[in-house]
Amino acid sequence: MYDRDERPLGAVAESAYEILLETIDPDDGITRTDAHERLLEADYAEADADYAIDQLLSRGYLYDIDSQLFVTEHEDFERIE
């Protein structure tokens, strides 16, 4: 679940979340490789894409089930603005 600690997510991970929120089908999810590719297509550097995905997973914005990544929809938690 979403980690409600007070640390900000950070601009790189937050913008990656917005991209993945728009591109991940809530019913099907996508592989980590596909998520990484989507971020690269959005002009992320390799290291930034990896970092963003790791941050999103560790903070509960993404979750992994059977090697598929799913997005925790923003209605499910209070977003950090």
PDB file of N, CA, C and O in Angstrom:
ATOM      1  N   MET A   1       0.828  -1.189   0.000  1.00  0.00           N
ATOM      2  CA  MET A   1       0.000   0.000   0.000  1.00  0.00           C
ATOM      3  C   MET A   1       0.871   1.251   0.000  1.00  0.00           C
ATOM      4  O   MET A   1       2.087   1.190   0.184  1.00  0.00           O
ATOM      5  N   TYR A   2       0.235   2.345  -0.204  1.00  0.00           N
ATOM      6  CA  TYR A   2       0.899   3.638  -0.253  1.00  0.00           C
ATOM      7  C   TYR A   2       1.534   3.953   1.095  1.00  0.00           C
ATOM      8  O   TYR A   2       0.895   3.837   2.141  1.00  0.00           O
ATOM      9  N   ASP A   3       2.790   4.349   1.053  1.00  0.00           N
ATOM     10  CA  ASP A   3       3.535   4.696   2.260  1.00  0.00           C
ATOM     11  C   ASP A   3       3.294   6.170   2.574  1.00  0.00           C
ATOM     12  O   ASP A   3       3.756   7.037   1.833  1.00  0.00           O
ATOM     13  N   ARG A   4       2.592   6.462   3.637  1.00  0.00           N
ATOM     14  CA  ARG A   4       2.204   7.826   3.949  1.00  0.00           C
ATOM     15  C   ARG A   4       3.240   8.567   4.773  1.00  0.00           C
ATOM     16  O   ARG A   4       2.901   9.524   5.471  1.00  0.00           O
ATOM     17  N   ASP A   5       4.486   8.150   4.709  1.00  0.00           N
ATOM     18  CA  ASP A   5       5.464   8.927   5.464  1.00  0.00           C
ATOM     19  C   ASP A   5       5.567  10.313   4.842  1.00  0.00           C
ATOM     20  O   ASP A   5       5.053  10.551   3.749  1.00  0.00           O
ATOM     21  N   GLU A   6       6.220  11.206   5.527  1.00  0.00           N
ATOM     22  CA  GLU A   6       6.218  12.605   5.129  1.00  0.00           C
ATOM     23  C   GLU A   6       7.295  12.969   4.104  1.00  0.00           C
ATOM     24  O   GLU A   6       7.361  14.115   3.659  1.00  0.00           O
ATOM     25  N   ARG A   7       8.124  12.020   3.734  1.00  0.00           N
ATOM     26  CA  ARG A   7       9.146  12.323   2.735  1.00  0.00           C
ATOM     27  C   ARG A   7       8.495  12.546   1.372  1.00  0.00           C
ATOM     28  O   ARG A   7       7.636  11.762   0.968  1.00  0.00           O
ATOM     29  N   PRO A   8       8.885  13.591   0.662  1.00  0.00           N
ATOM     30  CA  PRO A   8       8.336  13.796  -0.680  1.00  0.00           C
ATOM     31  C   PRO A   8       8.822  12.709  -1.632  1.00  0.00           C
ATOM     32  O   PRO A   8       9.924  12.181  -1.485  1.00  0.00           O
ATOM     33  N   LEU A   9       7.995  12.392  -2.592  1.00  0.00           N
ATOM     34  CA  LEU A   9       8.340  11.370  -3.570  1.00  0.00           C
ATOM     35  C   LEU A   9       9.487  11.829  -4.459  1.00  0.00           C
ATOM     36  O   LEU A   9      10.363  11.032  -4.795  1.00  0.00           O
ATOM     37  N   GLY A  10       9.496  13.058  -4.831  1.00  0.00           N
ATOM     38  CA  GLY A  10      10.532  13.583  -5.718  1.00  0.00           C
ATOM     39  C   GLY A  10       9.983  13.770  -7.122  1.00  0.00           C
ATOM     40  O   GLY A  10       9.097  13.035  -7.557  1.00  0.00           O
ATOM     41  N   ALA A  11      10.508  14.745  -7.814  1.00  0.00           N
ATOM     42  CA  ALA A  11       9.989  15.137  -9.118  1.00  0.00           C
ATOM     43  C   ALA A  11      10.118  14.035 -10.163  1.00  0.00           C
ATOM     44  O   ALA A  11       9.189  13.815 -10.941  1.00  0.00           O
ATOM     45  N   VAL A  12      11.248  13.341 -10.193  1.00  0.00           N
ATOM     46  CA  VAL A  12      11.464  12.299 -11.202  1.00  0.00           C
ATOM     47  C   VAL A  12      10.454  11.179 -11.024  1.00  0.00           C
ATOM     48  O   VAL A  12       9.798  10.778 -11.985  1.00  0.00           O
ATOM     49  N   ALA A  13      10.322  10.672  -9.809  1.00  0.00           N
ATOM     50  CA  ALA A  13       9.397   9.569  -9.560  1.00  0.00           C
ATOM     51  C   ALA A  13       7.950  10.021  -9.708  1.00  0.00           C
ATOM     52  O   ALA A  13       7.117   9.261 -10.203  1.00  0.00           O
ATOM     53  N   GLU A  14       7.638  11.243  -9.289  1.00  0.00           N
ATOM     54  CA  GLU A  14       6.261  11.720  -9.397  1.00  0.00           C
ATOM     55  C   GLU A  14       5.833  11.870 -10.854  1.00  0.00           C
ATOM     56  O   GLU A  14       4.712  11.503 -11.207  1.00  0.00           O
ATOM     57  N   SER A  15       6.703  12.399 -11.698  1.00  0.00           N
ATOM     58  CA  SER A  15       6.341  12.526 -13.111  1.00  0.00           C
ATOM     59  C   SER A  15       6.273  11.149 -13.778  1.00  0.00           C
ATOM     60  O   SER A  15       5.455  10.930 -14.672  1.00  0.00           O
ATOM     61  N   ALA A  16       7.130  10.225 -13.343  1.00  0.00           N
ATOM     62  CA  ALA A  16       7.063   8.853 -13.865  1.00  0.00           C
ATOM     63  C   ALA A  16       5.737   8.204 -13.477  1.00  0.00           C
ATOM     64  O   ALA A  16       5.134   7.486 -14.275  1.00  0.00           O
ATOM     65  N   TYR A  17       5.291   8.455 -12.256  1.00  0.00           N
ATOM     66  CA  TYR A  17       4.002   7.934 -11.812  1.00  0.00           C
ATOM     67  C   TYR A  17       2.884   8.423 -12.725  1.00  0.00           C
ATOM     68  O   TYR A  17       2.018   7.644 -13.124  1.00  0.00           O
ATOM     69  N   GLU A  18       2.901   9.695 -13.052  1.00  0.00           N
ATOM     70  CA  GLU A  18       1.860  10.260 -13.919  1.00  0.00           C
ATOM     71  C   GLU A  18       1.877   9.593 -15.294  1.00  0.00           C
ATOM     72  O   GLU A  18       0.821   9.296 -15.852  1.00  0.00           O
ATOM     73  N   ILE A  19       3.057   9.361 -15.834  1.00  0.00           N
ATOM     74  CA  ILE A  19       3.180   8.698 -17.138  1.00  0.00           C
ATOM     75  C   ILE A  19       2.637   7.279 -17.053  1.00  0.00           C
ATOM     76  O   ILE A  19       1.850   6.858 -17.901  1.00  0.00           O
ATOM     77  N   LEU A  20       3.056   6.548 -16.036  1.00  0.00           N
ATOM     78  CA  LEU A  20       2.629   5.152 -15.913  1.00  0.00           C
ATOM     79  C   LEU A  20       1.150   5.053 -15.571  1.00  0.00           C
ATOM     80  O   LEU A  20       0.491   4.102 -15.991  1.00  0.00           O
ATOM     81  N   LEU A  21       0.620   5.992 -14.831  1.00  0.00           N
ATOM     82  CA  LEU A  21      -0.808   6.001 -14.512  1.00  0.00           C
ATOM     83  C   LEU A  21      -1.628   6.075 -15.792  1.00  0.00           C
ATOM     84  O   LEU A  21      -2.684   5.450 -15.899  1.00  0.00           O
ATOM     85  N   GLU A  22      -1.142   6.836 -16.757  1.00  0.00           N
ATOM     86  CA  GLU A  22      -1.847   6.987 -18.027  1.00  0.00           C
ATOM     87  C   GLU A  22      -1.671   5.790 -18.949  1.00  0.00           C
ATOM     88  O   GLU A  22      -2.515   5.555 -19.814  1.00  0.00           O
ATOM     89  N   THR A  23      -0.594   5.027 -18.785  1.00  0.00           N
ATOM     90  CA  THR A  23      -0.290   3.984 -19.771  1.00  0.00           C
ATOM     91  C   THR A  23      -0.507   2.555 -19.287  1.00  0.00           C
ATOM     92  O   THR A  23      -0.565   1.638 -20.106  1.00  0.00           O
ATOM     93  N   ILE A  24      -0.625   2.344 -18.003  1.00  0.00           N
ATOM     94  CA  ILE A  24      -0.812   0.980 -17.501  1.00  0.00           C
ATOM     95  C   ILE A  24      -2.295   0.669 -17.410  1.00  0.00           C
ATOM     96  O   ILE A  24      -3.053   1.389 -16.759  1.00  0.00           O
ATOM     97  N   ASP A  25      -2.702  -0.410 -18.069  1.00  0.00           N
ATOM     98  CA  ASP A  25      -4.092  -0.864 -17.986  1.00  0.00           C
ATOM     99  C   ASP A  25      -4.342  -1.395 -16.583  1.00  0.00           C
ATOM    100  O   ASP A  25      -3.642  -2.307 -16.142  1.00  0.00           O
ATOM    101  N   PRO A  26      -5.326  -0.844 -15.867  1.00  0.00           N
ATOM    102  CA  PRO A  26      -5.540  -1.251 -14.476  1.00  0.00           C
ATOM    103  C   PRO A  26      -5.873  -2.729 -14.308  1.00  0.00           C
ATOM    104  O   PRO A  26      -5.649  -3.291 -13.236  1.00  0.00           O
ATOM    105  N   ASP A  27      -6.403  -3.365 -15.344  1.00  0.00           N
ATOM    106  CA  ASP A  27      -6.767  -4.775 -15.245  1.00  0.00           C
ATOM    107  C   ASP A  27      -5.635  -5.723 -15.628  1.00  0.00           C
ATOM    108  O   ASP A  27      -5.588  -6.857 -15.151  1.00  0.00           O
ATOM    109  N   ASP A  28      -4.723  -5.267 -16.487  1.00  0.00           N
ATOM    110  CA  ASP A  28      -3.692  -6.153 -17.018  1.00  0.00           C
ATOM    111  C   ASP A  28      -2.298  -5.881 -16.485  1.00  0.00           C
ATOM    112  O   ASP A  28      -1.500  -6.808 -16.347  1.00  0.00           O
ATOM    113  N   GLY A  29      -1.990  -4.630 -16.184  1.00  0.00           N
ATOM    114  CA  GLY A  29      -0.640  -4.285 -15.767  1.00  0.00           C
ATOM    115  C   GLY A  29       0.332  -4.402 -16.922  1.00  0.00           C
ATOM    116  O   GLY A  29      -0.065  -4.711 -18.046  1.00  0.00           O
ATOM    117  N   ILE A  30       1.602  -4.156 -16.650  1.00  0.00           N
ATOM    118  CA  ILE A  30       2.667  -4.331 -17.645  1.00  0.00           C
ATOM    119  C   ILE A  30       3.901  -4.857 -16.939  1.00  0.00           C
ATOM    120  O   ILE A  30       4.004  -4.784 -15.715  1.00  0.00           O
ATOM    121  N   THR A  31       4.826  -5.381 -17.705  1.00  0.00           N
ATOM    122  CA  THR A  31       6.071  -5.870 -17.125  1.00  0.00           C
ATOM    123  C   THR A  31       6.942  -4.675 -16.731  1.00  0.00           C
ATOM    124  O   THR A  31       6.731  -3.553 -17.193  1.00  0.00           O
ATOM    125  N   ARG A  32       7.908  -4.939 -15.881  1.00  0.00           N
ATOM    126  CA  ARG A  32       8.856  -3.883 -15.500  1.00  0.00           C
ATOM    127  C   ARG A  32       9.613  -3.388 -16.731  1.00  0.00           C
ATOM    128  O   ARG A  32       9.878  -2.193 -16.861  1.00  0.00           O
ATOM    129  N   THR A  33       9.958  -4.303 -17.629  1.00  0.00           N
ATOM    130  CA  THR A  33      10.659  -3.925 -18.855  1.00  0.00           C
ATOM    131  C   THR A  33       9.819  -2.970 -19.688  1.00  0.00           C
ATOM    132  O   THR A  33      10.335  -1.982 -20.210  1.00  0.00           O
ATOM    133  N   ASP A  34       8.520  -3.257 -19.816  1.00  0.00           N
ATOM    134  CA  ASP A  34       7.639  -2.369 -20.574  1.00  0.00           C
ATOM    135  C   ASP A  34       7.499  -1.011 -19.888  1.00  0.00           C
ATOM    136  O   ASP A  34       7.484   0.020 -20.559  1.00  0.00           O
ATOM    137  N   ALA A  35       7.397  -1.003 -18.569  1.00  0.00           N
ATOM    138  CA  ALA A  35       7.316   0.259 -17.835  1.00  0.00           C
ATOM    139  C   ALA A  35       8.589   1.071 -18.064  1.00  0.00           C
ATOM    140  O   ALA A  35       8.536   2.280 -18.288  1.00  0.00           O
ATOM    141  N   HIS A  36       9.716   0.400 -18.005  1.00  0.00           N
ATOM    142  CA  HIS A  36      11.009   1.051 -18.239  1.00  0.00           C
ATOM    143  C   HIS A  36      11.048   1.648 -19.647  1.00  0.00           C
ATOM    144  O   HIS A  36      11.481   2.785 -19.831  1.00  0.00           O
ATOM    145  N   GLU A  37      10.597   0.883 -20.631  1.00  0.00           N
ATOM    146  CA  GLU A  37      10.580   1.362 -22.020  1.00  0.00           C
ATOM    147  C   GLU A  37       9.677   2.589 -22.177  1.00  0.00           C
ATOM    148  O   GLU A  37      10.015   3.524 -22.903  1.00  0.00           O
ATOM    149  N   ARG A  38       8.548   2.580 -21.506  1.00  0.00           N
ATOM    150  CA  ARG A  38       7.631   3.726 -21.595  1.00  0.00           C
ATOM    151  C   ARG A  38       8.289   4.986 -21.037  1.00  0.00           C
ATOM    152  O   ARG A  38       8.102   6.081 -21.567  1.00  0.00           O
ATOM    153  N   LEU A  39       9.052   4.822 -19.977  1.00  0.00           N
ATOM    154  CA  LEU A  39       9.745   5.986 -19.409  1.00  0.00           C
ATOM    155  C   LEU A  39      10.870   6.451 -20.325  1.00  0.00           C
ATOM    156  O   LEU A  39      11.098   7.652 -20.467  1.00  0.00           O
ATOM    157  N   LEU A  40      11.572   5.509 -20.946  1.00  0.00           N
ATOM    158  CA  LEU A  40      12.615   5.900 -21.901  1.00  0.00           C
ATOM    159  C   LEU A  40      12.009   6.654 -23.080  1.00  0.00           C
ATOM    160  O   LEU A  40      12.587   7.628 -23.563  1.00  0.00           O
ATOM    161  N   GLU A  41      10.841   6.201 -23.543  1.00  0.00           N
ATOM    162  CA  GLU A  41      10.149   6.891 -24.636  1.00  0.00           C
ATOM    163  C   GLU A  41       9.741   8.303 -24.231  1.00  0.00           C
ATOM    164  O   GLU A  41       9.585   9.175 -25.086  1.00  0.00           O
ATOM    165  N   ALA A  42       9.569   8.528 -22.942  1.00  0.00           N
ATOM    166  CA  ALA A  42       9.217   9.855 -22.427  1.00  0.00           C
ATOM    167  C   ALA A  42      10.470  10.666 -22.081  1.00  0.00           C
ATOM    168  O   ALA A  42      10.400  11.643 -21.335  1.00  0.00           O
ATOM    169  N   ASP A  43      11.612  10.251 -22.629  1.00  0.00           N
ATOM    170  CA  ASP A  43      12.890  10.954 -22.495  1.00  0.00           C
ATOM    171  C   ASP A  43      13.545  10.856 -21.125  1.00  0.00           C
ATOM    172  O   ASP A  43      14.316  11.737 -20.745  1.00  0.00           O
ATOM    173  N   TYR A  44      13.248   9.798 -20.380  1.00  0.00           N
ATOM    174  CA  TYR A  44      13.973   9.537 -19.136  1.00  0.00           C
ATOM    175  C   TYR A  44      15.309   8.893 -19.484  1.00  0.00           C
ATOM    176  O   TYR A  44      15.399   8.118 -20.436  1.00  0.00           O
ATOM    177  N   ALA A  45      16.336   9.211 -18.721  1.00  0.00           N
ATOM    178  CA  ALA A  45      17.610   8.500 -18.831  1.00  0.00           C
ATOM    179  C   ALA A  45      17.430   7.120 -18.212  1.00  0.00           C
ATOM    180  O   ALA A  45      16.544   6.923 -17.380  1.00  0.00           O
ATOM    181  N   GLU A  46      18.261   6.167 -18.610  1.00  0.00           N
ATOM    182  CA  GLU A  46      18.180   4.793 -18.089  1.00  0.00           C
ATOM    183  C   GLU A  46      18.160   4.783 -16.562  1.00  0.00           C
ATOM    184  O   GLU A  46      17.298   4.153 -15.949  1.00  0.00           O
ATOM    185  N   ALA A  47      19.105   5.479 -15.961  1.00  0.00           N
ATOM    186  CA  ALA A  47      19.215   5.476 -14.496  1.00  0.00           C
ATOM    187  C   ALA A  47      17.998   6.118 -13.841  1.00  0.00           C
ATOM    188  O   ALA A  47      17.538   5.651 -12.798  1.00  0.00           O
ATOM    189  N   ASP A  48      17.470   7.186 -14.443  1.00  0.00           N
ATOM    190  CA  ASP A  48      16.289   7.838 -13.888  1.00  0.00           C
ATOM    191  C   ASP A  48      15.064   6.939 -13.975  1.00  0.00           C
ATOM    192  O   ASP A  48      14.250   6.915 -13.052  1.00  0.00           O
ATOM    193  N   ALA A  49      14.921   6.205 -15.064  1.00  0.00           N
ATOM    194  CA  ALA A  49      13.789   5.283 -15.223  1.00  0.00           C
ATOM    195  C   ALA A  49      13.868   4.182 -14.171  1.00  0.00           C
ATOM    196  O   ALA A  49      12.864   3.852 -13.538  1.00  0.00           O
ATOM    197  N   ASP A  50      15.059   3.612 -13.982  1.00  0.00           N
ATOM    198  CA  ASP A  50      15.233   2.573 -12.953  1.00  0.00           C
ATOM    199  C   ASP A  50      14.937   3.116 -11.566  1.00  0.00           C
ATOM    200  O   ASP A  50      14.226   2.489 -10.780  1.00  0.00           O
ATOM    201  N   TYR A  51      15.485   4.282 -11.272  1.00  0.00           N
ATOM    202  CA  TYR A  51      15.276   4.916  -9.966  1.00  0.00           C
ATOM    203  C   TYR A  51      13.792   5.171  -9.718  1.00  0.00           C
ATOM    204  O   TYR A  51      13.274   4.864  -8.644  1.00  0.00           O
ATOM    205  N   ALA A  52      13.110   5.738 -10.718  1.00  0.00           N
ATOM    206  CA  ALA A  52      11.693   6.070 -10.559  1.00  0.00           C
ATOM    207  C   ALA A  52      10.863   4.819 -10.291  1.00  0.00           C
ATOM    208  O   ALA A  52      10.010   4.821  -9.404  1.00  0.00           O
ATOM    209  N   ILE A  53      11.102   3.764 -11.040  1.00  0.00           N
ATOM    210  CA  ILE A  53      10.340   2.526 -10.839  1.00  0.00           C
ATOM    211  C   ILE A  53      10.617   1.959  -9.449  1.00  0.00           C
ATOM    212  O   ILE A  53       9.689   1.533  -8.761  1.00  0.00           O
ATOM    213  N   ASP A  54      11.872   1.949  -9.033  1.00  0.00           N
ATOM    214  CA  ASP A  54      12.205   1.457  -7.693  1.00  0.00           C
ATOM    215  C   ASP A  54      11.514   2.284  -6.609  1.00  0.00           C
ATOM    216  O   ASP A  54      10.973   1.724  -5.656  1.00  0.00           O
ATOM    217  N   GLN A  55      11.529   3.604  -6.747  1.00  0.00           N
ATOM    218  CA  GLN A  55      10.874   4.479  -5.770  1.00  0.00           C
ATOM    219  C   GLN A  55       9.370   4.247  -5.734  1.00  0.00           C
ATOM    220  O   GLN A  55       8.770   4.183  -4.661  1.00  0.00           O
ATOM    221  N   LEU A  56       8.767   4.123  -6.909  1.00  0.00           N
ATOM    222  CA  LEU A  56       7.321   3.912  -6.974  1.00  0.00           C
ATOM    223  C   LEU A  56       6.924   2.582  -6.361  1.00  0.00           C
ATOM    224  O   LEU A  56       5.883   2.484  -5.710  1.00  0.00           O
ATOM    225  N   LEU A  57       7.743   1.559  -6.562  1.00  0.00           N
ATOM    226  CA  LEU A  57       7.463   0.256  -5.952  1.00  0.00           C
ATOM    227  C   LEU A  57       7.642   0.308  -4.435  1.00  0.00           C
ATOM    228  O   LEU A  57       6.806  -0.202  -3.690  1.00  0.00           O
ATOM    229  N   SER A  58       8.724   0.918  -3.987  1.00  0.00           N
ATOM    230  CA  SER A  58       9.000   0.931  -2.550  1.00  0.00           C
ATOM    231  C   SER A  58       8.026   1.806  -1.769  1.00  0.00           C
ATOM    232  O   SER A  58       7.822   1.588  -0.575  1.00  0.00           O
ATOM    233  N   ARG A  59       7.428   2.783  -2.422  1.00  0.00           N
ATOM    234  CA  ARG A  59       6.499   3.692  -1.743  1.00  0.00           C
ATOM    235  C   ARG A  59       5.042   3.332  -1.968  1.00  0.00           C
ATOM    236  O   ARG A  59       4.156   4.004  -1.439  1.00  0.00           O
ATOM    237  N   GLY A  60       4.770   2.274  -2.752  1.00  0.00           N
ATOM    238  CA  GLY A  60       3.401   1.801  -2.929  1.00  0.00           C
ATOM    239  C   GLY A  60       2.622   2.441  -4.062  1.00  0.00           C
ATOM    240  O   GLY A  60       1.424   2.194  -4.195  1.00  0.00           O
ATOM    241  N   TYR A  61       3.265   3.249  -4.874  1.00  0.00           N
ATOM    242  CA  TYR A  61       2.584   3.828  -6.023  1.00  0.00           C
ATOM    243  C   TYR A  61       2.416   2.774  -7.114  1.00  0.00           C
ATOM    244  O   TYR A  61       1.458   2.824  -7.886  1.00  0.00           O
ATOM    245  N   LEU A  62       3.344   1.823  -7.180  1.00  0.00           N
ATOM    246  CA  LEU A  62       3.243   0.655  -8.054  1.00  0.00           C
ATOM    247  C   LEU A  62       3.277  -0.577  -7.175  1.00  0.00           C
ATOM    248  O   LEU A  62       3.842  -0.558  -6.081  1.00  0.00           O
ATOM    249  N   TYR A  63       2.671  -1.647  -7.659  1.00  0.00           N
ATOM    250  CA  TYR A  63       2.809  -2.920  -6.971  1.00  0.00           C
ATOM    251  C   TYR A  63       2.983  -4.021  -8.008  1.00  0.00           C
ATOM    252  O   TYR A  63       2.535  -3.900  -9.149  1.00  0.00           O
ATOM    253  N   ASP A  64       3.637  -5.085  -7.593  1.00  0.00           N
ATOM    254  CA  ASP A  64       4.027  -6.177  -8.475  1.00  0.00           C
ATOM    255  C   ASP A  64       3.258  -7.436  -8.095  1.00  0.00           C
ATOM    256  O   ASP A  64       3.291  -7.882  -6.948  1.00  0.00           O
ATOM    257  N   ILE A  65       2.565  -7.997  -9.079  1.00  0.00           N
ATOM    258  CA  ILE A  65       1.887  -9.278  -8.901  1.00  0.00           C
ATOM    259  C   ILE A  65       2.264 -10.150 -10.081  1.00  0.00           C
ATOM    260  O   ILE A  65       1.985  -9.811 -11.231  1.00  0.00           O
ATOM    261  N   ASP A  66       2.901 -11.280  -9.792  1.00  0.00           N
ATOM    262  CA  ASP A  66       3.292 -12.230 -10.845  1.00  0.00           C
ATOM    263  C   ASP A  66       4.039 -11.553 -11.990  1.00  0.00           C
ATOM    264  O   ASP A  66       3.736 -11.784 -13.160  1.00  0.00           O
ATOM    265  N   SER A  67       5.001 -10.731 -11.653  1.00  0.00           N
ATOM    266  CA  SER A  67       5.864 -10.030 -12.609  1.00  0.00           C
ATOM    267  C   SER A  67       5.135  -9.004 -13.471  1.00  0.00           C
ATOM    268  O   SER A  67       5.650  -8.595 -14.512  1.00  0.00           O
ATOM    269  N   GLN A  68       3.956  -8.589 -13.057  1.00  0.00           N
ATOM    270  CA  GLN A  68       3.227  -7.522 -13.724  1.00  0.00           C
ATOM    271  C   GLN A  68       3.140  -6.346 -12.751  1.00  0.00           C
ATOM    272  O   GLN A  68       2.833  -6.529 -11.573  1.00  0.00           O
ATOM    273  N   LEU A  69       3.409  -5.149 -13.245  1.00  0.00           N
ATOM    274  CA  LEU A  69       3.299  -3.946 -12.433  1.00  0.00           C
ATOM    275  C   LEU A  69       1.928  -3.326 -12.619  1.00  0.00           C
ATOM    276  O   LEU A  69       1.415  -3.223 -13.734  1.00  0.00           O
ATOM    277  N   PHE A  70       1.352  -2.920 -11.513  1.00  0.00           N
ATOM    278  CA  PHE A  70       0.059  -2.253 -11.497  1.00  0.00           C
ATOM    279  C   PHE A  70       0.222  -0.926 -10.778  1.00  0.00           C
ATOM    280  O   PHE A  70       1.072  -0.792  -9.897  1.00  0.00           O
ATOM    281  N   VAL A  71      -0.586   0.048 -11.150  1.00  0.00           N
ATOM    282  CA  VAL A  71      -0.531   1.371 -10.542  1.00  0.00           C
ATOM    283  C   VAL A  71      -1.591   1.467  -9.461  1.00  0.00           C
ATOM    284  O   VAL A  71      -2.742   1.084  -9.666  1.00  0.00           O
ATOM    285  N   THR A  72      -1.188   1.985  -8.302  1.00  0.00           N
ATOM    286  CA  THR A  72      -2.149   2.333  -7.270  1.00  0.00           C
ATOM    287  C   THR A  72      -2.776   3.647  -7.718  1.00  0.00           C
ATOM    288  O   THR A  72      -2.102   4.675  -7.775  1.00  0.00           O
ATOM    289  N   GLU A  73      -4.044   3.611  -8.029  1.00  0.00           N
ATOM    290  CA  GLU A  73      -4.723   4.794  -8.564  1.00  0.00           C
ATOM    291  C   GLU A  73      -4.715   5.917  -7.539  1.00  0.00           C
ATOM    292  O   GLU A  73      -4.860   5.669  -6.341  1.00  0.00           O
ATOM    293  N   HIS A  74      -4.547   7.130  -7.996  1.00  0.00           N
ATOM    294  CA  HIS A  74      -4.413   8.269  -7.086  1.00  0.00           C
ATOM    295  C   HIS A  74      -5.639   8.485  -6.223  1.00  0.00           C
ATOM    296  O   HIS A  74      -5.519   9.127  -5.180  1.00  0.00           O
ATOM    297  N   GLU A  75      -6.822   7.985  -6.595  1.00  0.00           N
ATOM    298  CA  GLU A  75      -7.986   8.113  -5.726  1.00  0.00           C
ATOM    299  C   GLU A  75      -7.832   7.259  -4.473  1.00  0.00           C
ATOM    300  O   GLU A  75      -8.515   7.482  -3.474  1.00  0.00           O
ATOM    301  N   ASP A  76      -6.923   6.270  -4.533  1.00  0.00           N
ATOM    302  CA  ASP A  76      -6.742   5.339  -3.428  1.00  0.00           C
ATOM    303  C   ASP A  76      -5.914   5.919  -2.286  1.00  0.00           C
ATOM    304  O   ASP A  76      -5.842   5.313  -1.217  1.00  0.00           O
ATOM    305  N   PHE A  77      -5.302   7.050  -2.481  1.00  0.00           N
ATOM    306  CA  PHE A  77      -4.489   7.655  -1.436  1.00  0.00           C
ATOM    307  C   PHE A  77      -4.449   9.156  -1.622  1.00  0.00           C
ATOM    308  O   PHE A  77      -4.791   9.674  -2.685  1.00  0.00           O
ATOM    309  N   GLU A  78      -4.033   9.841  -0.593  1.00  0.00           N
ATOM    310  CA  GLU A  78      -3.882  11.293  -0.660  1.00  0.00           C
ATOM    311  C   GLU A  78      -2.529  11.589  -1.283  1.00  0.00           C
ATOM    312  O   GLU A  78      -1.488  11.239  -0.727  1.00  0.00           O
ATOM    313  N   ARG A  79      -2.552  12.229  -2.428  1.00  0.00           N
ATOM    314  CA  ARG A  79      -1.317  12.530  -3.155  1.00  0.00           C
ATOM    315  C   ARG A  79      -0.550  13.651  -2.492  1.00  0.00           C
ATOM    316  O   ARG A  79      -1.124  14.527  -1.845  1.00  0.00           O
ATOM    317  N   ILE A  80       0.751  13.606  -2.664  1.00  0.00           N
ATOM    318  CA  ILE A  80       1.626  14.677  -2.183  1.00  0.00           C
ATOM    319  C   ILE A  80       1.658  15.737  -3.285  1.00  0.00           C
ATOM    320  O   ILE A  80       2.091  15.454  -4.402  1.00  0.00           O
ATOM    321  N   GLU A  81       1.221  16.907  -2.992  1.00  0.00           N
ATOM    322  CA  GLU A  81       1.198  17.988  -3.981  1.00  0.00           C
ATOM    323  C   GLU A  81       2.355  18.910  -3.742  1.00  0.00           C
ATOM    324  O   GLU A  81       2.522  19.891  -4.467  1.00  0.00           O
TER     325      GLU A  81
END
